[in-house]
Amino acid sequence: MKTGDVLNLNLLPSQAKFQAAKMKLKAILRRYMMTALFIWLAIVTVVVILFFGSGLILNVQNKKYQQALSSYQSLSQDIILNQLLKYRAKVLGQVLKERFEYSSAFERINSIFSEKAKVSNFELNENKSFVIEVVAADKEAINYVESKVAEANEGGIEGIKKITMNSASFRVSGDWSVGMEVVLQ
């Protein structure tokens, strides 16, 4: 044997050799078991975290979805209500547009003639034309009435489509009574 060579000599009795090998094997097995236990615990921990975490994430996302759905439904109700209101306003506008304005019609007929001739009677026909009686004090007033009728028939008076003179009579009181039919636009 040379110096410096390491010899692997085991001079222990055989029973001690067996116990040393057994202790080595126990240490290796214990190391493998601890490693397997740590790996198993890590896997179980990850699975539990994923299970409860995914449930929590799912609940949060479900709440967001329900909020978005409820805001969409309220928004859709607002849109439906707005469209309904617009439709009703349009229908009301058409009704008001087609409605016959009696007060403005009376004012328009009264405004045709001035102080020289006065409207004394109104009658509304079924076709929304007015039968009126105009009282004129003298011949000059009759001429004024005739000129106003001609002006209206030529389109010179706004809102009046046509005036037809039906009758004219001189009354005992010294004034003239002219019956006419006025058709408004």
C-alpha positions as CSV (number, residue, x, y, z in Angstrom):
1,M,0.0,0.0,0.0
2,K,1.2,3.3,-0.9
3,T,0.8,6.3,1.3
4,G,-2.0,8.6,0.3
5,D,-4.2,5.8,-1.0
6,V,-7.4,5.7,0.7
7,L,-8.6,2.3,1.4
8,N,-12.2,1.6,2.0
9,L,-11.8,-0.9,4.8
10,N,-14.7,-1.5,7.1
11,L,-13.6,-3.2,10.2
12,L,-16.9,-3.1,12.0
13,P,-18.6,-6.3,13.0
14,S,-21.3,-7.5,10.6
15,Q,-24.2,-6.7,12.9
16,A,-23.0,-3.1,13.1
17,K,-22.6,-3.0,9.4
18,F,-26.2,-4.1,8.9
19,Q,-27.5,-1.5,11.4
20,A,-25.5,1.2,9.7
21,A,-27.0,0.2,6.3
22,K,-30.5,0.1,7.9
23,M,-30.1,3.6,9.3
24,K,-28.8,4.9,6.0
25,L,-31.8,3.3,4.2
26,K,-34.2,4.8,6.8
27,A,-32.7,8.3,6.3
28,I,-33.1,8.0,2.5
29,L,-36.6,6.7,2.8
30,R,-37.5,9.4,5.3
31,R,-36.1,12.0,2.9
32,Y,-38.1,10.6,0.0
33,M,-41.2,10.4,2.1
34,M,-40.8,14.0,3.3
35,T,-40.3,15.2,-0.3
36,A,-43.4,13.2,-1.4
37,L,-45.4,14.6,1.5
38,F,-44.3,18.2,0.7
39,I,-45.1,17.7,-2.9
40,W,-48.5,16.2,-2.0
41,L,-49.3,19.1,0.4
42,A,-48.2,21.6,-2.2
43,I,-50.5,20.0,-4.8
44,V,-53.4,19.9,-2.3
45,T,-52.8,23.5,-1.3
46,V,-52.8,24.6,-5.0
47,V,-56.0,22.7,-5.7
48,V,-57.8,24.2,-2.6
49,I,-56.6,27.7,-3.6
50,L,-57.7,27.2,-7.2
51,F,-61.1,25.7,-6.1
52,F,-62.0,28.5,-3.6
53,G,-60.3,31.2,-5.7
54,S,-62.2,30.3,-8.9
55,G,-65.4,30.3,-6.9
56,L,-64.6,33.8,-5.5
57,I,-63.6,35.0,-9.0
58,L,-66.8,33.5,-10.4
59,N,-68.9,35.3,-7.8
60,V,-67.2,38.6,-8.5
61,Q,-67.7,38.2,-12.3
62,N,-71.4,37.1,-11.7
63,K,-72.0,40.3,-9.7
64,K,-70.5,42.4,-12.4
65,Y,-72.6,40.6,-15.0
66,Q,-75.8,41.2,-12.9
67,Q,-75.0,44.9,-12.5
68,A,-74.4,45.3,-16.2
69,L,-77.6,43.3,-17.0
70,S,-79.7,45.4,-14.6
71,S,-78.3,48.7,-16.0
72,Y,-79.0,47.5,-19.5
73,Q,-82.6,46.6,-18.5
74,S,-83.2,49.9,-16.9
75,L,-81.6,51.6,-19.9
76,S,-83.8,49.6,-22.2
77,Q,-86.9,50.6,-20.2
78,D,-85.8,54.3,-20.4
79,I,-85.4,53.9,-24.2
80,I,-88.8,52.3,-24.5
81,L,-90.4,55.0,-22.4
82,N,-88.7,57.7,-24.4
83,Q,-89.9,56.2,-27.7
84,L,-93.4,55.8,-26.3
85,L,-93.4,59.5,-25.2
86,K,-92.1,60.6,-28.6
87,Y,-94.8,58.6,-30.3
88,R,-97.5,60.0,-28.0
89,A,-96.2,63.6,-28.5
90,K,-96.2,63.0,-32.3
91,V,-99.8,61.7,-32.2
92,L,-100.8,64.7,-29.9
93,G,-99.1,67.1,-32.3
94,Q,-101.1,65.6,-35.2
95,V,-104.3,65.9,-33.3
96,L,-103.6,69.5,-32.3
97,K,-102.5,70.3,-35.9
98,E,-105.8,68.9,-37.3
99,R,-107.9,70.4,-34.5
100,F,-110.2,73.3,-35.5
101,E,-109.4,76.5,-33.5
102,Y,-112.8,78.1,-32.9
103,S,-111.4,81.1,-31.0
104,S,-108.8,82.0,-33.6
105,A,-111.5,81.5,-36.3
106,F,-113.8,83.9,-34.6
107,E,-111.0,86.4,-34.1
108,R,-110.0,86.1,-37.8
109,I,-113.6,86.7,-39.0
110,N,-114.0,89.7,-36.6
111,S,-110.7,91.2,-37.9
112,I,-111.8,91.1,-41.5
113,F,-114.0,94.2,-41.2
114,S,-113.2,97.3,-39.2
115,E,-115.4,99.8,-37.4
116,K,-117.2,100.7,-40.7
117,A,-119.0,97.3,-40.8
118,K,-119.7,95.1,-37.8
119,V,-120.2,91.4,-37.7
120,S,-123.5,90.7,-35.9
121,N,-124.2,87.0,-36.2
122,F,-122.0,83.9,-36.5
123,E,-123.1,80.4,-37.5
124,L,-120.8,77.5,-38.1
125,N,-121.8,75.0,-40.8
126,E,-120.9,71.3,-40.8
127,N,-118.0,71.9,-43.4
128,K,-116.4,74.4,-41.0
129,S,-117.5,77.4,-42.9
130,F,-119.1,80.4,-41.2
131,V,-122.4,82.1,-42.2
132,I,-122.2,85.6,-40.9
133,E,-124.2,88.8,-41.1
134,V,-122.4,92.1,-41.5
135,V,-124.2,95.3,-40.6
136,A,-123.1,98.4,-42.6
137,A,-124.3,101.9,-41.6
138,D,-124.2,103.6,-45.1
139,K,-123.3,103.2,-48.7
140,E,-119.6,103.9,-48.0
141,A,-119.6,101.0,-45.5
142,I,-121.2,98.8,-48.2
143,N,-118.4,99.7,-50.6
144,Y,-115.8,98.9,-47.9
145,V,-117.4,95.5,-47.3
146,E,-117.4,94.7,-51.1
147,S,-113.7,95.7,-51.3
148,K,-112.8,93.5,-48.3
149,V,-114.6,90.6,-49.9
150,A,-112.7,91.1,-53.2
151,E,-109.4,91.4,-51.3
152,A,-110.1,88.1,-49.4
153,N,-111.0,86.2,-52.6
154,E,-107.8,87.3,-54.2
155,G,-105.8,85.9,-51.2
156,G,-105.0,89.3,-49.7
157,I,-106.3,88.4,-46.2
158,E,-104.4,85.7,-44.4
159,G,-106.3,82.7,-43.2
160,I,-109.4,83.4,-45.4
161,K,-109.8,81.1,-48.4
162,K,-113.0,82.5,-49.8
163,I,-116.0,84.8,-49.0
164,T,-119.3,84.5,-50.8
165,M,-121.9,87.2,-50.5
166,N,-125.3,85.5,-50.3
167,S,-127.7,88.4,-49.6
168,A,-127.9,92.1,-49.1
169,S,-130.9,94.1,-47.7
170,F,-131.7,97.6,-46.6
171,R,-133.4,97.6,-43.2
172,V,-135.9,100.0,-41.8
173,S,-133.4,101.2,-39.2
174,G,-131.5,102.8,-42.1
175,D,-128.5,100.3,-42.2
176,W,-127.6,97.5,-44.6
177,S,-127.5,93.8,-43.7
178,V,-125.2,91.6,-45.8
179,G,-125.3,87.8,-45.4
180,M,-122.1,86.0,-46.4
181,E,-120.3,82.6,-46.1
182,V,-116.7,82.7,-45.1
183,V,-114.4,79.7,-45.7
184,L,-111.2,79.6,-43.7
185,Q,-108.0,77.9,-44.8
